Amino acid sequence: MAESGIANIRAVLLSKPRPVGWDQRRQRLDEVGSIWPVADDVELRTVDCGNVAGEWSFSPGADTTRVLLYFHGGGFCSGSILSHRRLVTEAGRAAGISTLAMDYRLAPENPFPAAHDDAMSAWRYLRQQGIDASDIVVGGDSAGGNLTITLINALRRANEESPACAWLISPWTDLSMSGTTLQSKDQIDPIIHRGYLEELADAFAPASLDRRSPFLSPLFSNLRGFPPTLIQVGSAETLLADSTRFAEAAAIADVATTLEVWPDMIHAWPLWNGGLTDARLALRSAGQFIKHQLFDLVP
């Protein structure tokens, strides 16, 4: 597909009826996310990260001693290494480091805390390879952003070292769905709507769980001591408030926080960096943030 604007991306997303059922939804995200293939100069390598499938990527000249650990989005119920391969590999290129993408277990077959356990397994795998926590960046989009935050919170609760920084794209931080933009942005968001989120939350979190629990909704967690964080979100998202409120909570907790609200952009727009200028610019900005945290701050 040739270079296109956000209107064209919207057209692609709306070109087919919404899929029904988990299998169709997973297939659709894989199809849409992989419209643009991985660049020819990227090396891919599969790996077993403690019974969790992972994929390394290396762009030319990447620093292999530093890693972006990435968790894909998809509402905990869909998404894969395939759907996010272009995003992850180009993020690694922008940051000049290697990447490790994870195929964590999905709900409803594997509800909470399966994805959380797999995220920790991925972290343990990297540390067992001799990679220092200070050389790891953890990132994710949507539900993957949620996993990024909850993994770092779990490490802090255990008094373990945290990663150098966190990178969040359109993070889903509030499974209780209390954000005002769920209503105010509903008519312009082509992807995420409240009913869909309710279905995803039901599949991921058993009804007996309090959805305001920090383990499910990290918006309500104690963020003091959280590492420097970049949040990127589109202005056309129903989940906009999940980002702006998290940024506020992090800032109140004295976390070095950078919030980027991209005009007219939709949920997880960097997925389409192969055909969208603002997606590539967002990855470039993320790369600069990561480089600063990993390289500029080295003693």
C-alpha positions as CSV (number, residue, x, y, z in Angstrom):
1,M,0.0,0.0,0.0
2,A,1.3,3.4,-0.9
3,E,2.0,6.2,1.5
4,S,-1.4,7.3,3.0
5,G,-2.9,9.6,5.6
6,I,-5.0,8.8,8.6
7,A,-8.2,9.0,6.5
8,N,-6.9,6.1,4.4
9,I,-6.0,4.1,7.5
10,R,-9.6,4.7,8.7
11,A,-10.9,3.4,5.4
12,V,-8.9,0.2,5.7
13,L,-10.2,-0.4,9.2
14,L,-13.8,0.2,8.1
15,S,-13.6,-1.6,4.9
16,K,-14.9,-4.9,6.4
17,P,-17.6,-5.6,9.0
18,R,-16.4,-6.0,12.5
19,P,-15.3,-9.6,13.0
20,V,-17.3,-11.8,15.3
21,G,-15.8,-14.2,17.7
22,W,-12.2,-14.5,19.0
23,D,-10.8,-16.4,16.1
24,Q,-12.1,-13.9,13.5
25,R,-10.9,-11.0,15.7
26,R,-7.4,-12.4,16.0
27,Q,-7.2,-13.1,12.3
28,R,-8.4,-9.6,11.5
29,L,-5.8,-7.9,13.7
30,D,-3.0,-10.1,12.3
31,E,-4.2,-9.1,8.7
32,V,-4.4,-5.4,9.4
33,G,-1.3,-5.2,11.5
34,S,0.8,-7.0,8.8
35,I,-0.3,-5.0,5.8
36,W,3.3,-3.6,5.6
37,P,5.9,-6.4,5.9
38,V,9.0,-6.2,7.9
39,A,11.9,-4.4,6.2
40,D,14.4,-6.7,4.4
41,D,17.3,-5.7,6.5
42,V,15.9,-6.8,9.8
43,E,17.0,-10.1,11.3
44,L,14.4,-12.1,13.1
45,R,15.1,-15.0,15.6
46,T,12.5,-17.0,17.5
47,V,13.2,-17.9,21.1
48,D,11.6,-19.8,24.0
49,C,11.4,-17.4,27.0
50,G,10.4,-19.8,29.8
51,N,7.5,-21.5,27.9
52,V,6.5,-18.2,26.4
53,A,7.2,-17.7,22.7
54,G,9.3,-14.7,21.8
55,E,11.0,-13.1,18.8
56,W,14.2,-11.2,18.7
57,S,14.8,-8.5,16.1
58,F,18.0,-6.8,15.0
59,S,18.2,-3.9,12.6
60,P,21.6,-3.0,11.1
61,G,23.9,-1.6,13.7
62,A,21.6,-2.4,16.6
63,D,23.2,-2.4,20.1
64,T,22.6,-6.0,21.1
65,T,23.5,-5.4,24.8
66,R,20.3,-3.2,25.2
67,V,16.8,-4.5,24.6
68,L,13.2,-3.2,24.1
69,L,10.9,-5.8,25.6
70,Y,7.6,-5.3,23.9
71,F,4.0,-6.5,24.7
72,H,1.5,-6.2,21.9
73,G,-2.0,-4.8,22.2
74,G,-5.3,-6.5,21.4
75,G,-7.3,-6.2,24.6
76,F,-5.7,-9.2,26.2
77,C,-7.7,-11.4,23.8
78,S,-6.0,-10.9,20.4
79,G,-2.8,-9.6,18.8
80,S,0.4,-11.5,18.2
81,I,4.1,-11.2,17.2
82,L,2.8,-11.2,13.6
83,S,0.3,-8.3,14.1
84,H,2.9,-6.1,15.7
85,R,6.1,-7.2,14.0
86,R,6.5,-4.1,11.8
87,L,5.9,-1.8,14.7
88,V,8.3,-3.6,17.0
89,T,11.1,-3.9,14.5
90,E,10.9,-0.3,13.4
91,A,10.9,0.8,17.0
92,G,14.1,-1.1,17.5
93,R,15.6,0.6,14.5
94,A,14.6,4.0,15.8
95,A,16.1,3.3,19.2
96,G,19.2,1.6,17.8
97,I,18.7,-1.5,20.0
98,S,17.5,-5.1,19.7
99,T,13.9,-6.0,20.5
100,L,12.2,-8.9,22.1
101,A,8.4,-9.3,21.2
102,M,6.3,-11.7,23.3
103,D,3.4,-14.0,22.4
104,Y,1.8,-14.0,25.8
105,R,-1.2,-16.2,26.5
106,L,-4.6,-14.7,25.5
107,A,-8.0,-14.6,27.2
108,P,-10.6,-15.9,27.4
109,E,-8.8,-19.3,27.2
110,N,-6.2,-17.9,29.6
111,P,-7.6,-15.2,31.8
112,F,-5.9,-13.1,34.4
113,P,-3.2,-13.6,35.7
114,A,-1.8,-15.6,32.7
115,A,-0.6,-12.6,30.7
116,H,1.0,-11.1,33.8
117,D,2.8,-14.3,34.6
118,D,4.1,-14.5,31.0
119,A,5.3,-10.9,31.1
120,M,7.3,-11.7,34.2
121,S,8.7,-14.8,32.5
122,A,9.9,-12.7,29.7
123,W,11.6,-10.3,32.1
124,R,13.2,-13.2,34.0
125,Y,14.5,-14.6,30.6
126,L,16.2,-11.4,29.8
127,R,17.8,-11.1,33.2
128,Q,19.0,-14.7,33.0
129,Q,20.8,-13.8,29.7
130,G,22.9,-11.4,31.8
131,I,21.2,-8.2,30.6
132,D,21.1,-5.5,33.3
133,A,17.8,-4.1,34.2
134,S,19.2,-0.6,33.3
135,D,19.7,-1.9,29.7
136,I,16.1,-2.9,29.3
137,V,13.2,-0.8,28.1
138,V,9.7,-2.2,28.5
139,G,7.0,-1.0,26.2
140,G,3.6,-1.9,24.8
141,D,0.4,-0.6,23.2
142,S,-3.2,-0.8,24.6
143,A,-3.4,-3.9,26.7
144,G,0.4,-4.3,26.2
145,G,0.8,-0.9,27.8
146,N,-1.2,-2.2,30.8
147,L,1.1,-5.2,31.0
148,T,4.1,-2.9,30.8
149,I,3.0,-0.9,33.8
150,T,1.8,-3.9,35.9
151,L,5.1,-5.8,35.2
152,I,7.2,-2.8,36.4
153,N,4.9,-2.4,39.5
154,A,5.4,-6.1,40.3
155,L,9.2,-5.6,40.2
156,R,8.9,-2.6,42.4
157,R,6.8,-4.5,44.9
158,A,9.4,-7.2,45.1
159,N,12.1,-4.6,45.6
160,E,13.8,-5.7,42.3
161,E,15.5,-3.4,39.8
162,S,13.2,-1.7,37.3
163,P,13.9,-1.2,33.6
164,A,15.6,2.0,32.4
165,C,12.2,3.4,31.2
166,A,8.7,2.6,30.0
167,W,7.1,3.3,26.6
168,L,3.3,3.3,26.4
169,I,1.3,3.6,23.2
170,S,-2.5,4.2,23.8
171,P,-2.3,2.3,27.1
172,W,-5.5,0.7,28.5
173,T,-4.9,1.7,32.1
174,D,-8.5,1.6,33.5
175,L,-10.5,-1.6,33.1
176,S,-13.3,0.0,35.2
177,M,-13.9,2.2,32.2
178,S,-14.3,5.5,34.1
179,G,-12.6,7.8,31.5
180,T,-14.8,10.6,30.1
181,T,-13.4,10.2,26.6
182,L,-15.1,6.8,26.3
183,Q,-18.2,8.9,25.6
184,S,-16.9,12.1,24.2
185,K,-14.6,10.4,21.5
186,D,-17.0,7.5,20.7
187,Q,-18.2,9.0,17.4
188,I,-14.7,9.5,16.0
189,D,-12.8,6.4,17.2
190,P,-13.0,3.7,14.5
191,I,-11.7,0.9,16.7
192,I,-12.4,1.1,20.4
193,H,-15.9,1.5,21.9
194,R,-17.2,0.9,25.4
195,G,-19.2,-2.2,24.6
196,Y,-16.2,-3.8,23.0
197,L,-14.0,-3.0,26.0
198,E,-16.6,-4.4,28.4
199,E,-16.5,-7.7,26.5
200,L,-12.7,-7.8,26.6
201,A,-12.6,-7.0,30.3
202,D,-15.2,-9.7,31.0
203,A,-13.0,-12.2,29.1
204,F,-9.8,-11.2,30.8
205,A,-10.9,-10.5,34.4
206,P,-13.3,-12.9,36.2
207,A,-16.4,-11.1,37.6
208,S,-15.2,-11.7,41.1
209,L,-12.3,-9.4,40.7
210,D,-12.4,-5.6,41.4
211,R,-11.6,-3.9,38.2
212,R,-10.3,-0.9,40.0
213,S,-7.6,-3.1,41.5
214,P,-4.1,-1.8,40.6
215,F,-3.3,-5.4,39.3
216,L,-6.0,-4.8,36.6
217,S,-6.2,-1.0,36.3
218,P,-2.7,0.4,36.9
219,L,-4.1,3.9,36.7
220,F,-5.0,3.4,40.4
221,S,-1.6,2.1,41.5
222,N,1.1,3.8,43.6
223,L,3.5,5.1,41.0
224,R,6.1,6.6,43.2
225,G,9.5,5.3,42.1
226,F,8.3,4.3,38.7
227,P,10.9,4.8,35.9
228,P,10.8,7.6,33.3
229,T,7.9,7.1,31.0
230,L,6.9,8.2,27.6
231,I,3.1,8.1,26.8
232,Q,1.9,8.5,23.2
233,V,-1.8,8.7,22.5
234,G,-4.0,10.0,19.7
235,S,-6.5,12.7,20.1
236,A,-9.2,10.7,18.3
237,E,-9.2,7.8,20.9
238,T,-11.9,6.8,23.3
239,L,-9.0,5.7,25.6
240,L,-7.4,9.2,25.5
241,A,-8.3,9.8,29.1
242,D,-6.6,6.5,30.1
243,S,-3.4,8.2,29.0
244,T,-3.9,11.7,30.2
245,R,-5.0,10.5,33.7
246,F,-2.1,8.1,34.0
247,A,0.3,10.9,33.0
248,E,-1.2,13.1,35.7
249,A,-1.0,10.3,38.3
250,A,2.6,9.6,37.4
251,A,3.5,13.3,37.5
252,I,1.9,13.7,40.9
253,A,4.1,10.8,42.0
254,D,7.2,12.6,40.8
255,V,7.8,10.3,37.9
256,A,9.6,11.8,34.9
257,T,6.7,11.7,32.5
258,T,6.4,12.7,28.9
259,L,2.9,12.8,27.4
260,E,2.5,13.2,23.6
261,V,-1.0,13.7,22.3
262,W,-1.0,13.4,18.5
263,P,-3.7,15.3,16.7
264,D,-6.2,13.3,14.7
265,M,-4.4,10.0,15.4
266,I,-6.4,6.8,16.3
267,H,-5.7,4.0,18.7
268,A,-2.2,2.5,18.4
269,W,-1.5,4.4,15.1
270,P,2.2,3.5,15.1
271,L,1.1,0.1,13.9
272,W,0.8,1.5,10.4
273,N,4.2,3.1,10.2
274,G,4.7,1.6,6.8
275,G,2.1,3.9,5.3
276,L,1.6,6.7,7.8
277,T,4.0,9.6,8.3
278,D,2.7,10.4,11.8
279,A,3.3,6.8,12.8
280,R,6.9,7.0,11.7
281,L,7.4,10.3,13.5
282,A,5.9,8.8,16.6
283,L,8.4,6.0,16.5
284,R,11.2,8.4,15.8
285,S,10.2,10.4,18.9
286,A,10.0,7.2,21.0
287,G,13.5,6.2,19.7
288,Q,14.9,9.5,20.8
289,F,13.4,9.1,24.2
290,I,14.8,5.6,24.6
291,K,18.2,6.6,23.4
292,H,18.3,9.4,25.9
293,Q,17.4,7.0,28.8
294,L,19.8,4.3,27.7
295,F,22.8,6.2,26.4
296,D,22.7,9.9,27.4
297,L,22.3,9.0,31.1
298,V,25.1,6.4,31.3
299,P,27.7,7.5,33.9
